[in-house]
Structures are given as C-alpha cells and as structure tokens.
Amino acid sequence: MTGKTQPTTVADSVKVKGPASYFPSIEKTYGQPIAHWLTLLQGLEGKKHMEMVAWLKSDHQLGHGHANALVAYFLASNQ
C-alpha cells in the first residue's frame, strides 16, 4: 500500500469540478442552501452574467468568487 486512504463511497471518489466545487463553502459561509440562491437568481432571468453577480454582491454581500460560481452554474443549468 502507498499509505493513501481509499474512498469509502462512490461520492468520496468523485471530485466535484467547476462552479459546483464552491457550493459547500457557499452554504457554510452564508447559511443558506444552494437552492435558495438559485431561486433568487430565477428572478433575475434576462440579466447579464455580471449584472447578476453584482446583485448578489451588493444585495446579499456574497464574495465575488461565490457570486460568480452561483451565476455560472445557474446560467449553464438553464440553457
């Protein structure tokens, strides 16, 4: 053995990439589930990416990276 621990479940062996990799940190930092933020973003449909990011930052005090990740995921999911 190489000393590495083996994943105990399939979920443990899957590394989340892209905007969703920010989700655990977003939930921990702001105390709301991702579904909450995605629901809020539905009310902004038709706005540009950076307009949505700016709204999350100004109205909800999200950091730029977290806001950008949420918007990128939201827009990609609604194509």
C-alpha positions in Angstrom: 0.0 0.0 0.0 1.1 3.5 -0.6 -0.4 4.9 2.6 -3.3 6.7 0.9 -6.7 6.0 2.3 -9.3 4.6 -0.1 -12.6 6.3 -0.7 -15.4 4.7 1.3 -18.2 5.6 -1.0 -18.6 6.4 -4.7 -19.3 10.1 -3.7 -16.0 10.2 -1.9 -14.1 9.2 -5.0 -15.8 11.8 -7.3 -14.1 15.2 -7.3 -16.5 18.0 -8.0 -15.2 20.5 -10.5 -16.3 23.8 -11.9 -18.8 26.2 -10.2 -20.3 23.4 -8.0 -17.0 23.0 -6.2 -17.8 26.2 -4.4 -21.1 25.0 -3.1 -20.0 23.6 0.3 -18.2 26.8 1.1 -21.1 29.0 -0.1 -23.6 27.1 2.2 -21.2 27.2 5.1 -20.3 30.9 4.7 -23.8 32.3 4.1 -26.0 29.8 5.9 -28.4 29.1 3.0 -28.7 26.1 0.8 -27.7 26.4 -2.9 -31.4 26.1 -3.8 -32.0 29.4 -2.0 -29.5 31.2 -4.2 -30.7 29.6 -7.4 -34.3 30.5 -6.6 -33.2 34.2 -6.1 -31.4 34.1 -9.4 -34.6 33.0 -11.2 -36.0 36.4 -10.5 -33.1 38.0 -12.5 -33.5 36.0 -15.7 -32.7 38.1 -18.7 -30.0 40.0 -16.9 -26.3 39.6 -18.0 -23.9 37.4 -16.1 -22.1 40.3 -14.4 -25.3 42.1 -13.6 -26.4 39.0 -11.6 -23.0 38.8 -9.9 -23.1 42.4 -8.9 -26.6 42.0 -7.5 -25.6 39.1 -5.3 -22.6 41.0 -4.1 -24.4 44.3 -3.3 -27.8 43.0 -2.1 -26.6 39.8 -0.4 -22.9 40.5 0.5 -21.6 37.5 -1.3 -17.9 37.5 -2.3 -17.1 37.8 -6.0 -16.0 34.2 -6.4 -19.0 32.7 -4.7 -21.4 35.0 -6.6 -19.7 34.2 -9.9 -19.9 30.5 -9.3 -23.6 30.6 -8.5 -24.4 32.6 -11.6 -22.2 30.5 -13.9 -23.9 27.3 -12.6 -27.4 28.9 -12.8 -26.9 30.1 -16.4 -25.4 26.8 -17.5 -28.3 24.9 -15.9 -30.9 27.0 -17.7 -29.6 26.7 -21.3 
